[in-house]
């Protein structure tokens, strides 16, 4: 299954030729490129996050081969596997240290133990802060979906889609 994905980055002097890996320790699935499934989420991210650090942002559009990703959004079997893995790792960490693990600690463990080695990426849903996702009072009816890309080979195209000023 090929999905269109949107990769949002701060505006640079030179146009990108490939996606950029997240650099922060609190990236949900580690230092990998992230793609939005919906264009409006990529624009919202650019306006509300990238514009804090840059004078503008760019959205790149790609075809993403999702055949071997772990789909925690639409595939119930994948979702249940994912939940079991995260809970197993977290409980193990809590027993060992007495503290809840950070995202960095979870990602470091998964990398060290090759937890996600059988998949080329993870499709996941996070919690949106976009008010347009809450047109019904108290109900986020629209999913905010991302793909964390572990194998860059699943990105089959990469092209500038939109440039925006802040």
RASULVEN-V602554 format. One record per residue. N is the residue number from 1. RES is the residue in one small letter. PSI is psi in whole degrees, 0 to 359 (999 if undefined). NEAR is the number of other C-alpha atoms within 12 Angstrom. D_LAST is the distance of its C-alpha to the last C-alpha in whole Angstrom. Layout:
n:N res:RES psi:PSI near:NEAR d_last:D_LAST
n:N res:RES psi:PSI near:NEAR d_last:D_LAST
This chain:
n:1 res:x psi:124 near:12 d_last:34
n:2 res:x psi:129 near:17 d_last:31
n:3 res:x psi:149 near:25 d_last:28
n:4 res:x psi:134 near:28 d_last:25
n:5 res:x psi:153 near:39 d_last:22
n:6 res:x psi:123 near:39 d_last:18
n:7 res:x psi:116 near:49 d_last:17
n:8 res:x psi:128 near:47 d_last:13
n:9 res:x psi:157 near:43 d_last:13
n:10 res:x psi:150 near:34 d_last:10
n:11 res:x psi:136 near:26 d_last:10
n:12 res:x psi:169 near:22 d_last:13
n:13 res:x psi:323 near:12 d_last:15
n:14 res:x psi:139 near:11 d_last:18
n:15 res:x psi:140 near:21 d_last:17
n:16 res:x psi:152 near:23 d_last:19
n:17 res:x psi:353 near:16 d_last:22
n:18 res:x psi:161 near:25 d_last:23
n:19 res:x psi:154 near:37 d_last:21
n:20 res:x psi:138 near:25 d_last:20
n:21 res:x psi:142 near:23 d_last:22
n:22 res:x psi:142 near:22 d_last:21
n:23 res:x psi:347 near:15 d_last:22
n:24 res:x psi:147 near:15 d_last:22
n:25 res:x psi:342 near:18 d_last:26
n:26 res:x psi:15 near:18 d_last:25
n:27 res:x psi:132 near:23 d_last:23
n:28 res:x psi:319 near:30 d_last:26
n:29 res:x psi:31 near:36 d_last:28
n:30 res:x psi:188 near:30 d_last:27
n:31 res:x psi:79 near:24 d_last:26
n:32 res:x psi:164 near:29 d_last:25
n:33 res:x psi:146 near:37 d_last:23
n:34 res:x psi:142 near:41 d_last:21
n:35 res:x psi:141 near:45 d_last:21
n:36 res:x psi:144 near:38 d_last:20
n:37 res:x psi:328 near:34 d_last:22
n:38 res:x psi:134 near:27 d_last:20
n:39 res:x psi:320 near:26 d_last:17
n:40 res:x psi:329 near:26 d_last:16
n:41 res:x psi:323 near:33 d_last:16
n:42 res:x psi:321 near:36 d_last:14
n:43 res:x psi:318 near:34 d_last:11
n:44 res:x psi:316 near:30 d_last:12
n:45 res:x psi:315 near:33 d_last:12
n:46 res:x psi:311 near:34 d_last:9
n:47 res:x psi:323 near:28 d_last:7
n:48 res:x psi:342 near:22 d_last:9
n:49 res:x psi:302 near:22 d_last:10
n:50 res:x psi:327 near:26 d_last:9
n:51 res:x psi:348 near:22 d_last:6
n:52 res:x psi:336 near:16 d_last:9
n:53 res:x psi:352 near:16 d_last:10
n:54 res:x psi:167 near:20 d_last:8
n:55 res:x psi:354 near:20 d_last:5
n:56 res:x psi:176 near:26 d_last:5
n:57 res:x psi:162 near:34 d_last:7
n:58 res:x psi:146 near:37 d_last:11
n:59 res:x psi:125 near:41 d_last:13
n:60 res:x psi:143 near:38 d_last:17
n:61 res:x psi:135 near:34 d_last:20
n:62 res:x psi:156 near:36 d_last:23
n:63 res:x psi:129 near:25 d_last:27
n:64 res:x psi:121 near:38 d_last:28
n:65 res:x psi:110 near:28 d_last:31
n:66 res:x psi:14 near:33 d_last:32
n:67 res:x psi:321 near:20 d_last:36
n:68 res:x psi:23 near:24 d_last:36
n:69 res:x psi:159 near:34 d_last:33
n:70 res:x psi:109 near:33 d_last:34
n:71 res:x psi:93 near:30 d_last:33
n:72 res:x psi:0 near:27 d_last:33
n:73 res:x psi:312 near:25 d_last:31
n:74 res:x psi:347 near:18 d_last:34
n:75 res:x psi:110 near:16 d_last:37
n:76 res:x psi:320 near:13 d_last:39
n:77 res:x psi:315 near:14 d_last:41
n:78 res:x psi:317 near:22 d_last:38
n:79 res:x psi:312 near:21 d_last:37
n:80 res:x psi:320 near:17 d_last:40
n:81 res:x psi:313 near:20 d_last:40
n:82 res:x psi:310 near:26 d_last:37
n:83 res:x psi:315 near:20 d_last:38
n:84 res:x psi:318 near:16 d_last:41
n:85 res:x psi:312 near:23 d_last:40
n:86 res:x psi:316 near:27 d_last:37
n:87 res:x psi:320 near:17 d_last:40
n:88 res:x psi:312 near:19 d_last:42
n:89 res:x psi:315 near:26 d_last:40
n:90 res:x psi:314 near:25 d_last:39
n:91 res:x psi:320 near:19 d_last:42
n:92 res:x psi:316 near:19 d_last:44
n:93 res:x psi:317 near:21 d_last:41
n:94 res:x psi:317 near:17 d_last:42
n:95 res:x psi:318 near:13 d_last:46
n:96 res:x psi:319 near:12 d_last:46
n:97 res:x psi:339 near:13 d_last:43
n:98 res:x psi:2 near:11 d_last:43
n:99 res:x psi:156 near:13 d_last:40
n:100 res:x psi:143 near:19 d_last:37
n:101 res:x psi:151 near:24 d_last:35
n:102 res:x psi:168 near:22 d_last:32
n:103 res:x psi:319 near:22 d_last:30
n:104 res:x psi:317 near:21 d_last:30
n:105 res:x psi:319 near:26 d_last:34
n:106 res:x psi:313 near:32 d_last:34
n:107 res:x psi:320 near:28 d_last:32
n:108 res:x psi:317 near:24 d_last:34
n:109 res:x psi:313 near:24 d_last:37
n:110 res:x psi:322 near:24 d_last:36
n:111 res:x psi:314 near:19 d_last:36
n:112 res:x psi:321 near:13 d_last:39
n:113 res:x psi:4 near:14 d_last:41
n:114 res:x psi:40 near:15 d_last:40
n:115 res:x psi:320 near:26 d_last:39
n:116 res:x psi:18 near:30 d_last:37
n:117 res:x psi:334 near:18 d_last:38
n:118 res:x psi:358 near:17 d_last:40
n:119 res:x psi:152 near:26 d_last:36
n:120 res:x psi:353 near:27 d_last:33
n:121 res:x psi:176 near:34 d_last:31
n:122 res:x psi:126 near:42 d_last:30
n:123 res:x psi:129 near:38 d_last:29
n:124 res:x psi:161 near:30 d_last:28
n:125 res:x psi:135 near:25 d_last:26
n:126 res:x psi:183 near:23 d_last:24
n:127 res:x psi:125 near:18 d_last:24
n:128 res:x psi:149 near:23 d_last:21
n:129 res:x psi:4 near:19 d_last:19
n:130 res:x psi:117 near:24 d_last:17
n:131 res:x psi:338 near:19 d_last:19
n:132 res:x psi:345 near:19 d_last:20
n:133 res:x psi:354 near:23 d_last:22
n:134 res:x psi:48 near:17 d_last:24
n:135 res:x psi:339 near:13 d_last:25
n:136 res:x psi:129 near:11 d_last:28
n:137 res:x psi:121 near:10 d_last:29
n:138 res:x psi:11 near:10 d_last:29
n:139 res:x psi:114 near:15 d_last:29
n:140 res:x psi:95 near:19 d_last:27
n:141 res:x psi:343 near:16 d_last:28
n:142 res:x psi:129 near:22 d_last:25
n:143 res:x psi:142 near:25 d_last:25
n:144 res:x psi:107 near:30 d_last:22
n:145 res:x psi:138 near:31 d_last:24
n:146 res:x psi:161 near:41 d_last:23
n:147 res:x psi:124 near:44 d_last:25
n:148 res:x psi:121 near:41 d_last:26
n:149 res:x psi:115 near:40 d_last:27
n:150 res:x psi:328 near:35 d_last:30
n:151 res:x psi:107 near:28 d_last:31
n:152 res:x psi:341 near:28 d_last:29
n:153 res:x psi:344 near:21 d_last:32
n:154 res:x psi:351 near:32 d_last:31
n:155 res:x psi:107 near:34 d_last:28
n:156 res:x psi:342 near:20 d_last:29
n:157 res:x psi:156 near:24 d_last:26
n:158 res:x psi:110 near:27 d_last:23
n:159 res:x psi:145 near:24 d_last:21
n:160 res:x psi:130 near:26 d_last:17
n:161 res:x psi:312 near:24 d_last:16
n:162 res:x psi:141 near:24 d_last:13
n:163 res:x psi:131 near:27 d_last:10
n:164 res:x psi:143 near:26 d_last:7
n:165 res:x psi:154 near:19 d_last:4
n:166 res:x psi:999 near:21 d_last:0
